[in-house]
Amino acid sequence: MLDIYRHANPLVSVIMATYNRATYLKRSISSFIAQSFKNCELIIVDDGSEDNTFEVVSDFLKTQENIRYLKHSNRKLSLSKNAGIKAAAGRYIAFLDSDDEYKPNYLEKRVAFMETNKTVDLIEGGAIIIGDPFVKDKNDLSKKIHLSECHIGTTFFGKKEVFLTSGGFDKNIFYSEDSAFWEKAESMLFTLKKINEPGYIYYRDTPGSICNTV
């Protein structure tokens, strides 16, 4: 495990992969800072942004010791998330898209669930959908399905070893890599569970999002 903090390492590492989302970053990062659960870190993985992403993040880096910033050339979402996972110092991994936000008790509720249910390895669920709740079906792009029928990867919260042992997200899958990861973890006999505790605010109206452009 990484040991990079002056005091104890955080229990939870939140991975935020971002690309040209400077307009929304302040909202997302502020929702992390506002968490009632404080034993956490935020790892921002900049996937080669060409806007003023660094300038926005830099203001937070000056005051927040538990926020880290990584940048590489444009390598797409899966590789960016995997880079964040490998850099994580926490025992649990969570995700936050750079155009979404958390309710203040999001991490607290999920840590409490995992600490109470020790045999569970990975959970998902609790998305509050803002905008169109229908997305293209990964099995038939000519059809649409409700997000409640999907695995919403930004709500994944699990033990770090699940992500490391499984090899992370598949870089060859452009759409619905979240479902592929969930199915892989399930095939490896990890214990998975869907919960209904709301707390992740998922904005479906962001221009340029994968779900809106596939």
DAVENPE-V31806 format. One record per residue. N is the residue number from 1. PSI is psi in radians with two decimals (none if undefined). NEAR is the number of other C-alpha atoms within 8 Angstrom. Layout:
n={N,N}
psi={PSI,PSI}
near={NEAR,NEAR}
//
This chain:
n={1,2,3,4,5,6,7,8,9,10,11,12,13,14,15,16,17,18,19,20,21,22,23,24,25,26,27,28,29,30,31,32,33,34,35,36,37,38,39,40,41,42,43,44,45,46,47,48,49,50,51,52,53,54,55,56,57,58,59,60,61,62,63,64,65,66,67,68,69,70,71,72,73,74,75,76,77,78,79,80,81,82,83,84,85,86,87,88,89,90,91,92,93,94,95,96,97,98,99,100,101,102,103,104,105,106,107,108,109,110,111,112,113,114,115,116,117,118,119,120,121,122,123,124,125,126,127,128,129,130,131,132,133,134,135,136,137,138,139,140,141,142,143,144,145,146,147,148,149,150,151,152,153,154,155,156,157,158,159,160,161,162,163,164,165,166,167,168,169,170,171,172,173,174,175,176,177,178,179,180,181,182,183,184,185,186,187,188,189,190,191,192,193,194,195,196,197,198,199,200,201,202,203,204,205,206,207,208,209,210,211,212,213,214}
psi={2.44,2.56,1.50,-0.05,2.62,-0.58,-2.62,2.57,2.63,2.71,-0.61,2.33,2.14,2.17,2.18,1.77,2.31,2.59,1.95,0.88,0.53,-0.58,-0.54,-0.20,-0.72,-0.73,-0.80,-0.85,-0.68,-0.60,-0.51,-0.82,-0.57,0.04,2.42,-0.49,2.08,-0.21,1.13,2.86,2.74,2.17,1.93,2.07,1.86,1.99,0.91,0.60,2.54,0.11,-2.75,0.64,-0.84,-0.69,-0.71,-0.83,-0.66,-0.65,-0.64,-0.63,-0.49,-0.46,-0.25,1.84,-0.45,0.37,2.26,2.65,2.19,2.56,2.42,3.05,2.85,1.94,0.10,3.00,-0.85,-0.81,-0.59,-0.74,-0.71,-0.66,-0.71,-0.71,-0.77,-0.48,-0.15,2.46,-0.23,2.89,-0.47,2.59,2.34,2.97,2.64,1.97,2.59,-0.02,0.19,-3.04,2.84,2.55,2.68,-0.49,0.28,-0.97,-0.69,-0.79,-0.68,-0.63,-0.77,-0.71,-0.82,-0.64,-0.45,-0.56,1.32,-0.43,-0.22,2.34,-0.57,2.35,2.85,2.92,2.98,0.37,2.37,1.93,2.17,1.95,-2.74,2.06,0.08,2.40,2.90,2.42,2.18,-0.41,-0.27,1.67,-0.15,-0.14,2.78,2.56,2.76,2.52,-0.40,-0.32,-0.03,2.87,1.93,1.79,-0.48,-0.28,0.04,2.38,2.03,3.09,2.44,-0.60,-0.44,-0.77,-0.65,-0.80,-0.63,-0.14,0.13,-2.73,2.50,2.04,-0.26,-0.06,2.08,-0.57,2.29,0.69,-0.37,-0.80,-0.72,-0.70,-0.78,-0.78,-0.63,-0.77,-0.67,-0.71,-0.40,0.15,0.46,2.68,2.02,2.61,2.45,2.27,2.81,0.28,1.86,2.59,-0.26,2.08,1.94,1.90,1.98,-0.03,0.24,2.17,2.43,0.02,2.65,-0.77,-0.45,-0.18,-0.20,none}
near={3,6,6,6,6,4,4,5,9,11,10,13,16,12,15,14,15,12,9,9,12,10,5,10,13,10,10,15,10,8,12,11,6,7,14,8,8,5,7,12,12,12,15,13,16,14,15,10,12,7,7,9,13,6,7,11,11,8,8,9,10,7,6,7,7,7,11,10,9,8,8,9,6,7,9,8,9,10,11,13,13,10,9,14,12,7,8,10,13,13,10,11,16,13,12,14,11,13,11,13,15,14,10,11,11,12,10,10,9,9,8,8,8,10,7,6,7,7,5,11,12,13,13,13,13,11,11,9,10,10,7,8,9,8,11,11,10,7,4,7,8,6,7,9,9,9,10,5,6,7,11,12,9,8,14,13,12,11,11,11,6,12,10,10,7,9,7,9,12,11,9,4,7,6,8,8,11,10,11,10,11,9,8,9,11,10,7,7,6,11,9,9,8,7,8,6,7,9,12,13,12,10,10,11,7,7,5,6,8,7,8,9,6,5}
//
